[in-house]
Amino acid sequence: MSERIVLAYSGGLDTSVAIGWIAEATGSEVIAVAVDVGQGGESLETVRQRALDCGAVEAYVADARDEFAQDYCMPALKANALYMDAYPLVSALSRPVIVKHLVAAARQFGASTVAHGCTGKGNDQVRFEVGIQTLGPDLTCIAPVRDLALTRDKAIDFAERNNLPIETTKKNPFSIDQNVWGRAVETGFLEDIWNQPTKDVYSYTDDPAFPPVADVVEISFRAGVPVALDGVAVTPLQAIEELNRRAGAQGVGRIDIVEDRLVGIKSREIYEAPGAMALIAAHRELENVTVEREQARFKKTVGQRWTELVYDGQWFSPLKHSLDAFIDDTQTHVNGDIRLELHGGRATVLGRRSETSLYDFSLATYDTGDAFDQSSARGFIDIYGLSAKVASEREQRVGGSPDLSGVPTLNTADDTAKDAGGDA
């Protein structure tokens, strides 16, 4: 029996050609694996049949949209995951779910190697291969574009010579990756970072400069996860899809960033993530209402580290697993509703309510009914500032009084009278 190689298959030119290219270069049989994470386009059956027509001995397809939304996007939402404070991990989140299906297919079909279509200068090669070797330490990884010299001109030539059922002439000027959590666009004229994106770059969002009437949505959360929109129950996938539509119509979620890639280079990326950015805005505000101060401060540090791990392809790492436990614990009381206005590229919080809120009106109000004991403030301040006061006294004892030069001299009453020509 021939060796078998599982190939992460998209249905496009490069991976369609890779089926025959791998077979010729290695003498192995190729099993194509296509995973639907909400990227749209052709049906899974169409993609499956094309893989078979291009020479795959087996074609495995999986509708992983709900799995992706529930098990990958929702943890990112709980972490408020924004790489470099901007990017909601659109591509990074989809790779581990694809990896999981690739390894499952390798086991099912008796393959010893897994192949992917990544180049040698991107993040995804790391995400795929680290994930594969973590879930399947015995498996080998290859990348035809990187390892077998499968350039685009060679791919076109191979497809035409072998009459593969794939379009070879149309070439999008951009490299695009998309799923239900968002859309990533790079290359082409965008590589000149002085150039601004043109209208044809965008697909998930309409121009925020010409928005329709403002759209107000009420998002209900339970344990940090959206469970209803405007009172209608939704699954995580439905919540993301509906907010992609509504926030996208308002131009919410456009991101233009020069990004620090894992491989050490900077890359200009355009992202569209209307649903993700609307949900993160709402979730963050609900956390402001329901998460205790010190816990919230530390969670920001944990969330940033979680985000970096996922971006860097460490979804299955022990540290990521441990941070998940902390983040999940912080979400116990993140329950309630956020009223969000979507308009002109912005998602603005208008209202919040929660049965597990830490906001106490009687403590916060300055009006009648104030329950805050203001007489406690003086003692609190004395104790809170004591260590800094003692340290300052030491510095002044050793080094003299602090330098107050440059501070304008204050006029006394006598000085004011003199300046006005009055008697001293």
C-alpha positions as semicolon CSV with decimal commas, in nm:
position;residue;x (nm);y (nm);z (nm)
1;M;0,000;0,000;0,000
2;S;0,130;0,345;-0,094
3;E;0,210;0,605;0,168
4;R;-0,075;0,847;0,221
5;I;-0,060;1,224;0,267
6;V;-0,347;1,436;0,400
7;L;-0,369;1,776;0,227
8;A;-0,545;2,082;0,370
9;Y;-0,761;2,159;0,066
10;S;-0,932;2,490;-0,016
11;G;-1,060;2,410;-0,365
12;G;-0,849;2,684;-0,525
13;L;-0,573;2,664;-0,784
14;D;-0,275;2,608;-0,556
15;T;-0,417;2,326;-0,345
16;S;-0,587;2,164;-0,645
17;V;-0,253;2,150;-0,826
18;A;-0,082;2,037;-0,504
19;I;-0,274;1,707;-0,517
20;G;-0,099;1,590;-0,833
21;W;0,223;1,776;-0,756
22;I;0,262;1,595;-0,423
23;A;0,175;1,260;-0,582
24;E;0,442;1,306;-0,850
25;A;0,707;1,436;-0,611
26;T;0,657;1,177;-0,336
27;G;0,480;0,880;-0,497
28;S;0,216;0,900;-0,224
29;E;-0,162;0,895;-0,241
30;V;-0,329;1,222;-0,147
31;I;-0,638;1,262;0,072
32;A;-0,791;1,610;0,041
33;V;-0,947;1,760;0,353
34;A;-1,173;2,067;0,324
35;V;-1,306;2,236;0,638
36;D;-1,586;2,493;0,625
37;V;-1,531;2,765;0,886
38;G;-1,774;3,006;0,724
39;Q;-1,555;3,119;0,434
40;G;-1,849;3,109;0,191
41;G;-1,812;3,043;-0,180
42;E;-1,867;2,699;-0,328
43;S;-2,051;2,416;-0,156
44;L;-1,853;2,150;0,025
45;E;-1,979;1,889;-0,221
46;T;-1,847;2,093;-0,516
47;V;-1,511;2,126;-0,343
48;R;-1,507;1,754;-0,259
49;Q;-1,578;1,650;-0,617
50;R;-1,309;1,883;-0,754
51;A;-1,053;1,725;-0,521
52;L;-1,142;1,382;-0,655
53;D;-1,130;1,507;-1,014
54;C;-0,783;1,649;-0,948
55;G;-0,653;1,310;-0,839
56;A;-0,725;1,274;-0,468
57;V;-0,790;0,912;-0,366
58;E;-1,022;1,033;-0,089
59;A;-1,191;1,364;-0,015
60;Y;-1,300;1,448;0,338
61;V;-1,522;1,753;0,393
62;A;-1,645;1,894;0,725
63;D;-1,895;2,164;0,810
64;A;-1,717;2,309;1,115
65;R;-1,897;2,643;1,132
66;D;-2,076;2,583;1,462
67;E;-1,769;2,417;1,610
68;F;-1,552;2,711;1,504
69;A;-1,793;2,970;1,645
70;Q;-1,852;2,790;1,974
71;D;-1,510;2,644;2,057
72;Y;-1,274;2,898;1,899
73;C;-1,445;3,235;1,847
74;M;-1,617;3,238;2,187
75;P;-1,294;3,182;2,384
76;A;-1,145;3,472;2,185
77;L;-1,445;3,687;2,274
78;K;-1,411;3,601;2,644
79;A;-1,045;3,706;2,623
80;N;-1,133;4,027;2,428
81;A;-0,858;3,904;2,196
82;L;-0,713;4,183;1,981
83;Y;-0,355;4,132;1,863
84;M;-0,165;4,463;1,876
85;D;-0,488;4,607;2,021
86;A;-0,649;4,586;1,677
87;Y;-0,664;4,244;1,508
88;P;-0,928;3,995;1,632
89;L;-0,728;3,686;1,524
90;V;-0,940;3,613;1,215
91;S;-0,700;3,364;1,051
92;A;-0,520;3,256;1,367
93;L;-0,843;3,123;1,520
94;S;-0,938;2,911;1,221
95;R;-0,609;2,722;1,194
96;P;-0,643;2,505;1,507
97;V;-0,990;2,381;1,410
98;I;-0,860;2,293;1,062
99;V;-0,559;2,122;1,222
100;K;-0,790;1,915;1,440
101;H;-0,974;1,785;1,134
102;L;-0,650;1,724;0,944
103;V;-0,512;1,507;1,224
104;A;-0,846;1,325;1,257
105;A;-0,840;1,253;0,882
106;A;-0,479;1,131;0,901
107;R;-0,585;0,881;1,167
108;Q;-0,898;0,776;0,977
109;F;-0,720;0,721;0,644
110;G;-0,390;0,589;0,775
111;A;-0,176;0,881;0,658
112;S;0,170;0,948;0,796
113;T;0,210;1,302;0,658
114;V;0,002;1,620;0,653
115;A;0,049;1,889;0,386
116;H;-0,063;2,251;0,376
117;G;-0,043;2,530;0,118
118;C;0,139;2,795;0,322
119;T;0,446;2,986;0,210
120;G;0,772;3,005;0,403
121;K;0,730;3,365;0,520
122;G;0,386;3,367;0,680
123;N;0,241;3,288;1,020
124;D;0,014;3,007;0,905
125;Q;0,293;2,755;0,835
126;V;0,381;2,778;1,205
127;R;0,020;2,754;1,319
128;F;-0,044;2,445;1,107
129;E;0,275;2,260;1,181
130;V;0,297;2,335;1,554
131;G;-0,067;2,231;1,590
132;I;-0,019;1,913;1,386
133;Q;0,290;1,803;1,575
134;T;0,116;1,877;1,906
135;L;-0,195;1,669;1,828
136;G;-0,005;1,411;1,622
137;P;0,361;1,398;1,732
138;D;0,425;1,104;1,498
139;L;0,303;1,287;1,188
140;T;0,531;1,459;0,935
141;C;0,445;1,794;0,775
142;I;0,524;1,919;0,425
143;A;0,435;2,242;0,244
144;P;0,438;2,212;-0,139
145;V;0,475;2,586;-0,197
146;R;0,763;2,604;0,048
147;D;0,919;2,256;0,029
148;L;0,841;2,134;-0,323
149;A;0,892;2,461;-0,515
150;L;0,529;2,491;-0,624
151;T;0,528;2,849;-0,751
152;R;0,216;3,005;-0,901
153;D;0,345;2,996;-1,260
154;K;0,431;2,628;-1,216
155;A;0,086;2,567;-1,069
156;I;-0,083;2,724;-1,371
157;D;0,134;2,529;-1,611
158;F;0,068;2,201;-1,425
159;A;-0,308;2,261;-1,422
160;E;-0,318;2,333;-1,795
161;R;-0,097;2,036;-1,888
162;N;-0,312;1,799;-1,684
163;N;-0,648;1,954;-1,778
164;L;-0,743;2,005;-1,413
165;P;-1,098;2,134;-1,354
166;I;-0,985;2,464;-1,205
167;E;-0,970;2,824;-1,331
168;T;-0,609;2,920;-1,408
169;T;-0,629;3,260;-1,575
170;K;-0,814;3,479;-1,327
171;K;-0,584;3,613;-1,058
172;N;-0,709;3,824;-0,773
173;P;-0,453;4,097;-0,696
174;F;-0,495;4,023;-0,326
175;S;-0,433;3,729;-0,098
176;I;-0,758;3,672;0,091
177;D;-0,849;3,451;0,386
178;Q;-1,196;3,466;0,533
179;N;-1,425;3,291;0,775
180;V;-1,726;3,373;0,988
181;W;-1,513;3,573;1,239
182;G;-1,377;3,804;0,968
183;R;-1,179;3,859;0,651
184;A;-0,806;3,917;0,594
185;V;-0,664;4,088;0,284
186;E;-0,299;4,142;0,192
187;T;-0,046;4,173;-0,096
188;G;-0,088;4,361;-0,423
189;F;-0,070;4,740;-0,402
190;L;-0,138;4,715;-0,027
191;E;0,228;4,617;0,019
192;D;0,310;4,986;-0,032
193;I;0,203;5,107;0,312
194;W;0,151;5,462;0,182
195;N;-0,136;5,342;-0,037
196;Q;-0,483;5,356;0,111
197;P;-0,725;5,067;0,049
198;T;-0,959;5,103;-0,247
199;K;-1,327;5,007;-0,243
200;D;-1,264;4,669;-0,405
201;V;-1,062;4,557;-0,102
202;Y;-1,375;4,530;0,109
203;S;-1,649;4,269;0,103
204;Y;-1,786;4,223;0,456
205;T;-1,838;4,596;0,520
206;D;-2,006;4,887;0,342
207;D;-1,849;5,233;0,327
208;P;-1,886;5,389;0,675
209;A;-1,879;5,738;0,519
210;F;-2,228;5,682;0,378
211;P;-2,412;5,483;0,645
212;P;-2,781;5,400;0,660
213;V;-2,993;5,501;0,959
214;A;-2,833;5,401;1,289
215;D;-2,903;5,043;1,396
216;V;-2,951;4,976;1,768
217;V;-2,910;4,615;1,881
218;E;-2,951;4,461;2,226
219;I;-2,702;4,181;2,289
220;S;-2,767;3,944;2,579
221;F;-2,480;3,751;2,734
222;R;-2,461;3,453;2,966
223;A;-2,119;3,366;3,116
224;G;-1,954;3,592;2,858
225;V;-2,122;3,431;2,555
226;P;-2,395;3,599;2,344
227;V;-2,723;3,411;2,382
228;A;-2,978;3,652;2,231
229;L;-3,008;3,948;1,994
230;D;-3,300;4,183;2,054
231;G;-3,454;3,918;2,279
232;V;-3,437;3,640;2,021
233;A;-3,227;3,339;2,123
234;V;-2,921;3,273;1,905
235;T;-2,631;3,032;1,889
236;P;-2,278;3,178;1,880
237;L;-2,268;3,121;1,503
238;Q;-2,601;3,296;1,454
239;A;-2,491;3,588;1,670
240;I;-2,173;3,637;1,468
241;E;-2,349;3,600;1,132
242;E;-2,629;3,843;1,222
243;L;-2,388;4,105;1,355
244;N;-2,167;4,058;1,049
245;R;-2,468;4,160;0,846
246;R;-2,590;4,448;1,065
247;A;-2,255;4,590;1,174
248;G;-2,113;4,532;0,826
249;A;-2,391;4,744;0,675
250;Q;-2,268;5,028;0,898
251;G;-1,901;4,985;0,805
252;V;-1,806;4,863;1,152
253;G;-1,490;4,654;1,186
254;R;-1,253;4,785;0,920
255;I;-0,890;4,751;1,035
256;D;-0,573;4,867;0,857
257;I;-0,257;4,768;1,045
258;V;0,115;4,713;0,996
259;E;0,145;4,392;1,191
260;D;0,434;4,218;1,365
261;R;0,442;3,870;1,217
262;L;0,565;3,572;1,412
263;V;0,846;3,512;1,160
264;G;1,000;3,851;1,241
265;I;0,881;4,073;0,957
266;K;0,626;4,352;0,951
267;S;0,333;4,305;0,716
268;R;0,052;4,539;0,611
269;E;-0,286;4,375;0,663
270;I;-0,643;4,483;0,601
271;Y;-0,912;4,314;0,808
272;E;-1,289;4,325;0,815
273;A;-1,454;4,186;1,127
274;P;-1,787;4,359;1,184
275;G;-1,948;4,092;1,400
276;A;-1,634;4,026;1,602
277;M;-1,564;4,392;1,675
278;A;-1,926;4,464;1,771
279;L;-1,932;4,165;2,006
280;I;-1,598;4,258;2,164
281;A;-1,717;4,615;2,224
282;A;-2,031;4,487;2,397
283;H;-1,851;4,217;2,593
284;R;-1,584;4,457;2,720
285;E;-1,849;4,695;2,854
286;L;-2,042;4,417;3,025
287;E;-1,717;4,311;3,194
288;N;-1,675;4,669;3,317
289;V;-2,008;4,626;3,497
290;T;-1,963;4,272;3,629
291;V;-1,593;4,190;3,684
292;E;-1,420;4,296;4,008
293;R;-1,151;4,564;3,971
294;E;-0,835;4,367;4,055
295;Q;-0,958;4,063;3,862
296;A;-1,032;4,286;3,562
297;R;-0,688;4,447;3,572
298;F;-0,512;4,112;3,580
299;K;-0,741;3,971;3,311
300;K;-0,611;4,234;3,068
301;T;-0,261;4,092;3,113
302;V;-0,386;3,736;3,078
303;G;-0,595;3,827;2,774
304;Q;-0,300;3,986;2,599
305;R;-0,079;3,682;2,663
306;W;-0,362;3,451;2,549
307;T;-0,392;3,653;2,228
308;E;-0,018;3,636;2,159
309;L;-0,015;3,260;2,214
310;V;-0,300;3,206;1,969
311;Y;-0,146;3,440;1,713
312;D;0,181;3,252;1,747
313;G;0,021;2,913;1,681
314;Q;0,016;2,785;2,039
315;W;-0,356;2,704;2,064
316;F;-0,288;2,355;2,198
317;S;-0,009;2,457;2,439
318;P;-0,018;2,393;2,817
319;L;0,000;2,767;2,894
320;K;-0,292;2,848;2,665
321;H;-0,490;2,569;2,838
322;S;-0,412;2,714;3,181
323;L;-0,504;3,068;3,076
324;D;-0,836;2,934;2,942
325;A;-0,919;2,817;3,294
326;F;-0,854;3,163;3,440
327;I;-1,049;3,344;3,168
328;D;-1,346;3,108;3,201
329;D;-1,353;3,171;3,576
330;T;-1,371;3,547;3,520
331;Q;-1,680;3,500;3,303
332;T;-1,898;3,345;3,577
333;H;-2,087;3,670;3,639
334;V;-2,060;3,826;3,290
335;N;-2,436;3,809;3,242
336;G;-2,669;4,079;3,115
337;D;-2,761;4,301;2,824
338;I;-2,573;4,565;2,628
339;R;-2,755;4,811;2,404
340;L;-2,524;4,892;2,114
341;E;-2,562;5,153;1,841
342;L;-2,409;5,058;1,507
343;H;-2,354;5,361;1,287
344;G;-2,093;5,508;1,054
345;G;-1,815;5,262;1,134
346;R;-1,867;5,276;1,511
347;A;-2,016;5,041;1,767
348;T;-2,116;5,261;2,061
349;V;-2,254;5,137;2,391
350;L;-2,579;5,315;2,484
351;G;-2,691;5,112;2,785
352;R;-2,608;4,823;3,015
353;R;-2,797;4,611;3,264
354;S;-2,708;4,298;3,457
355;E;-2,854;4,092;3,740
356;T;-2,497;4,017;3,847
357;S;-2,377;4,378;3,828
358;L;-2,121;4,523;4,069
359;Y;-2,253;4,872;3,998
360;D;-2,437;4,994;4,311
361;F;-2,645;5,305;4,248
362;S;-2,663;5,394;4,616
363;L;-2,283;5,395;4,637
364;A;-2,229;5,576;4,306
365;T;-2,489;5,855;4,338
366;Y;-2,408;6,206;4,462
367;D;-2,775;6,275;4,531
368;T;-2,998;6,198;4,826
369;G;-2,971;5,833;4,924
370;D;-2,591;5,827;4,894
371;A;-2,476;5,524;5,097
372;F;-2,103;5,593;5,058
373;D;-1,944;5,686;5,391
374;Q;-1,733;5,984;5,289
375;S;-1,589;6,014;5,642
376;S;-1,386;5,700;5,565
377;A;-1,198;5,874;5,285
378;R;-0,945;6,066;5,500
379;G;-0,818;5,757;5,681
380;F;-0,810;5,560;5,356
381;I;-0,597;5,829;5,187
382;D;-0,359;5,851;5,485
383;I;-0,296;5,477;5,479
384;Y;-0,296;5,444;5,099
385;G;-0,030;5,714;5,058
386;L;0,174;5,627;5,369
387;S;0,451;5,426;5,201
388;A;0,510;5,697;4,938
389;K;0,507;5,965;5,210
390;V;0,765;5,781;5,424
391;A;0,989;5,725;5,119
392;S;0,966;6,093;5,024
393;E;1,057;6,203;5,377
394;R;1,369;5,986;5,354
395;E;1,466;6,135;5,015
396;Q;1,426;6,488;5,151
397;R;1,628;6,398;5,459
398;V;1,912;6,260;5,247
399;G;1,900;6,472;4,935
400;G;1,713;6,785;5,032
401;S;1,380;6,926;4,930
402;P;1,237;6,837;4,588
403;D;1,327;7,063;4,298
404;L;1,030;7,290;4,235
405;S;1,209;7,517;3,988
406;G;1,011;7,612;3,686
407;V;0,689;7,646;3,884
408;P;0,553;8,002;3,849
409;T;0,567;8,208;4,169
410;L;0,222;8,266;4,310
411;N;0,118;8,625;4,366
412;T;0,034;8,723;4,726
413;A;-0,229;8,979;4,815
414;D;0,045;9,238;4,879
415;D;0,207;9,165;4,542
416;T;-0,127;9,207;4,370
417;A;-0,178;9,544;4,537
418;K;0,168;9,661;4,430
419;D;0,109;9,555;4,072
420;A;-0,211;9,760;4,076
421;G;-0,027;10,070;4,209
422;G;-0,180;10,044;4,557
423;D;-0,022;10,097;4,897
424;A;0,170;9,814;5,061
